[in-house]
């Protein structure tokens, strides 16, 4: 069964460092998303991406965040200068359609900022 | 404002017992409703979804959920729980025809006693 894969599964970084989280969405999907879950809190929407541009972003997704689809398969989330409060589980998701109602999620990348 | 509430943070049931996980939502328009499950070390997996029609929907792994518009609820049920059902369960709501942005509840952790 096709799946969304994310790397790394866990990354520990120092405050102020840049981090790139990588995702390989399901190959024929067109819509891509990042969500995050701070420990003990809700899963929160960060950004959606379609046709090589951001469709929508939340207030969390400030100038420190960026997304890119550098080639035909990867979808990356970059945090330019990490803060302690960026520590969270980051989930990538993809969808083949905006109306089928199913997002396929990866296993998540846990980011720990020290 | 859109929100999803899962009032039970932890639930423990005995194997073979019935289960009901509660979900209430606040949403300005007619929503699409979802239940996702996250097993340890796994991504979020869709259990079931409600778009329209029959308010009782069947999902995978023997789960079902009932949409009650008057109560703004979408509770998840299973008649007989198996030890492998131990996981975290998330209710989510999204706009019809536009899955740019899902709102998730904070999750309910299910423990299953032998």
Interface residues (C-beta under 8 A of the other chain):
Chain A: X3 X4 X6 X31 X33 X35 X40 X41 X42 X43 X44 X45 X48 X55 X56 X58 X91 X93 X95 X98 X99 X101 X102 X103 X104 X105 X106 X107 X108
Chain B: X4 X32 X34 X36 X41 X42 X43 X44 X45 X46 X49 X51 X90 X92 X94 X97 X98 X99 X100 X101 X102 X103 X104 X105 X106 X107
